[in-house]
Amino acid sequence: MSGVCILLIAAAVAFGLAKLLRLPSIPLLMLVGAVLHELANIWEVEVPEDLLGEMMEIGLAMLVFTAGVDLSPRRMLGRTRAIITVATVQFCILGLAGGITAWALGYDLTTALYLGCALSASSTLVVVRHLQRRRQMFEPFGRLVLGVLLVQDLCIILIMVALLKAPGGALESFFAVTRAIGLGCVAIGIHRWFVPWITRRLKLDDEELMLGALGILFIFSGFAYLLKLPFLVGAFFAGFSISAFPMNGLVRGMLGSLSSFFLALFFIAVGASLTLPQGDMLWHSLIFIVVLIIVTVGLVSTISEIVGYSTRASIESGLLLSQTSEFSLLLALSGMASGQISSDLFSMIAIITVSTMTLTPLISREKIAWGLMKLHPRYRRGEVDCENLHGHAVLLGYGRAGRQTLQAFKEHGIPTIVIDDDAAVIRALIENGIHCIQGEGSNKRLLARANCREAKVVICSMRRTRDSKTALDYLRKYPTKVFIRTFEPAETEFVSASGGIPIETAQASAHTMIEWLDVNLRK
Amino acid sequence: MKMAADDYQLLLHLGFIVITAATFAFLGKLIRMPTIVGYILAGVVLGPLLKLIEIDDSLDLISELGIALLLFLVGLELSFEKIKDLGRVALILGGCQVLLTAIGGTLVAYSMGFGFIEAIFLGGTVTFSSTVVVIKLLDQKGVMNRLYARISVALFLAQDIVVIGALTVLTGFGGSEPLTPMEMAINFSQAFGGMALLLTLALIAARYLLPKPFAWAARSPDTVFIWALCWCFLVVMLAHQFHLSVEIGAFLAGIAIAQLPIHEDLHRRLHPLMAFFIAVFLVTLGIKMDLSSFSRVWPAALGLSAFVLLIKPLIVFNILARIRFSEYTAFQTAVATGQVSEFAFILLALGATTGLIGADIVALGGLVGIITIALSSYLIIHSEALYRLFARTGVLRIFRAKQEDDVETLLHRKAHSIVIGMNALGREIVQQLTERGERVLAIDTDPNKLEGLGTADILIGNVEYQSVVEEIGLREAKIVVSALQIEDTNHMLAYRCRSAGVPCAIHAFDVSVVDDLLDLDTTYLMMPAADGVVQQRKLMQQEGVFER
């Protein structure tokens, strides 16, 4: 009990630090675990290896299982081609870049393969939590990223099987992968037919759902064991098999607590088992981190835009995917356990994982995405004649309601100019023959270029309401009316105080809903 | 580091336990068997029958974690006011019940032909009830907020204190080095002084130590969750230093957190973890059963089981009736006491170690445990029907218990409007609904967002949990409104509303979520972006931008 207590104290410290520093908890849990191990060495306290080992066992199973539950293929609907293109290109090119870098740094072929694979996948846990925190799961790029993660996780699971069986020859690897695919097919069958049937037929309470879900985890893990596959393969497919709606939603609450507990202890245990790599390996870690970030951001941004996503969404996808996965750790753990890689290499992969996961919230900030958007080539064709317009409308930010707003102005015969910083949006507007200027709506030079002072109306739909302050100041003494979309009451107050006319979307929506309620449900 | 497949011993054990427990729970559902009985039977199959699992330190640790969490959750439901109410009851009921049952049990055992020392041990065995089993069942029934559930908890904790005393004495008699009376006195004072110290610590922590950090972390559920667990096990470790049980430490830790506004949400988050660990604990109880001696001891087991199932509840019923609790409360509490505690097994094991009793007495205690836990599970689950049956016959009146119901505030929500997610949209809807005189329940996971909502009821919680869905009375709501921008939660809400036939209005914050919500038969989609366009058009007409 005291061992668990110490692990929990360490986890509590890590979570506190994560909240304080606004960093993901996983790297901090591992760091605190490493510190705990060092303290135990200094004070010559015996580390409870058995407890750490057991926490890693259960934690591994929960980690892979919950990753599977989170990755419902339904999210990929309508975007399958784009997702598979982005995922495949990123996985292959990044893996290749990692492998070549490792080879250039003097590692042997097996180690280079492990490093390449470890670098090629991104972290489902970090990305999903990041998207949830920023309420971006539903956004097109959020769905793209989740789809990419599902494909990558599948790839890395199969590669892990192949690599582990590699010492037995290519044929053994092939048969092992075939068996894993077979188990995957069983999971698809359960996902499509059995789980929906059981959800319809049985009304299970929370506890029965949890036991049922965990039962499936252990049954799949057992099958994986019988098929001579790593039990993690079974755990992942078990999670996938219950990822169909509504089962995934029904079990999420119950499994959430279990996974929070075991994952916290798991990452502390992983941290405690790390040894600090010496000399060259630290430099190598740094090189791999740089390669990973540059290749991922560049590659994913480019491919995503090619398959039809906006520039901003593409860049955000690239930034968000630029870390290694918890599956990289599993791969390294399995490689180390089978004797294919050294404990130093495992520690190096762990350090790359910790570092890139820690960097994720820092490099996926809006500021960085905007900075990178400025590096995108500009399209100027839409700017022709903008300065000569009078009595027109200017849209600062195309936003979600851009199409309807343009339509409304068109109906009233009011010419319109759109100012937006997204190159892909501008490209689409140019194709539709709409006046547009690429850049930020808070830039006075662009406001002048759109001849805002001669405009009849300016509508701001920019992401941050405070960006509209420039436009309000710029047009303060002019008759142009400035409408600004707001959601929160504080934004409305700010707009009114600054002389703009707020379009209170939340209030409008609430009002419409109450009207509907009056008509349909009042009785 | 253990990574080879052969080393996954704990996972293998857990796999067997979970799969067998799930199978028995599902089969049990068909014949309305309480899950607790299913778990113990699963353990009997895995242990004594198939010999697939032997209990090791890891499974013991998981069981201990489960017990700690269970009591922590019990503590989490007790505000200081509730504790004040129950202190007197615990003292009177606990004192009288333990004394009378122990004497009665000893006499019964003695009359069955057991020796005096053996009879004392068996008397002790039948005296204590199982905190874990009863709380698990009451929780399963969803009655933990009822008065009789709180009285039961108070009684069991009073029993725990007596058990600690008994264990201290026994350890003193029969450890590897028997204690002198002076050492025993020191142990006693350590235990009771420790309890006083922990109680003081809980009070100070509840008032000064915990509120600020937990308020700071309130918006980070994972942080609050881990901090609460950390607090629980810290206090448990501290209790251990004073030779106090895991139960008492965890219970006091729970009481300290119960005074914080987030205690209800925390309770829901911890519940699944506890349910898992307790399931493992109950299966291990079954695994530990020694069936080989049962054939020799069954007649005595039946006699003692009858005492536990009939006489012990009668004693409790009588005491409660005399201290003016209603017939209903006294009956329900009495039914809850009709089994022996897992502590009894420890007590008997210690007795056997010291040589005071033989192995047959330990086996007898085990069999009484199986019989009474199994039967009382049915009785507790069906206690309402049982009460109606007894009340109809009028047999309970001979105890002259109060016929009027005890004063209990039971919240039953009906025909109310539920609004989930207190962002600008949610708050606006709450405001507009309350202005129209609707009964509104506002829900959010962040306590800060629930401030300043006027006459609306508020609840801190996450609607992803079934327990929250039950608590908010979703099935009897007039309408459920979700202003959340969390797609998965909105899908689940739409699904639950469709299943319950309750209309729902869901925030469709993006075009990409509309199709799925329509597939789920969402009654109304709130689309601020589109509503904003309509509003924009109106404003432009007002301002003369568009001609009318």
Interface residues (C-beta under 8 A of the other chain):
Chain A: M1 S2 V4 C5 L8 I9 A11 A12 F15 G16 A18 K19 S25 E49 D50 L52 G53 E54 M56 E57 I58 A61 Q132 R135 M137 F138 E139 P140 R143 D205 D206 E207 E208 M210 L211 G212 L214 G215 L217 F218 I219 S221 G222 Y225 F231 F245 P246 N248 G249 L250 R252 G253 M254 L255 G256 S257 L258 S260 F261 A264 S273 L333 S334 M336 A337 A393 G399 R400 A401 Q404 T405 A408 H412 I414 K456 V457 I459 K481 F483 R485 F487 E488 P489 I501 I503 E504 T505 A506 Q507 A508 S509 A510 H511 T512 M513 I514 W516 L517 N520 L521
Chain B: M1 K2 M3 A4 A5 D7 Y8 L10 L11 L14 G15 V18 I19 A21 A22 T23 A25 F26 K29 T35 D57 S58 L61 E64 L65 Q140 W216 A217 S220 D222 T223 F225 I226 W227 L229 C230 F233 L234 V236 M237 H240 V246 R269 L270 H271 P272 L273 A275 F276 A279 N423 A424 L425 R427 E428 I429 Q432 L433 R436 N462 E464 Y465 Q466 S467 K478 I479 V481 Q485 I486 E487 D488 T489 H491 M492 Y495 P503 A505 F509 D510 V511 S512 V513 Y524 M526 M527 P528 A529 A530 D531 G532 V533 V534 Q535 Q536 R537 L539 M540 E543 V545 F546 E547
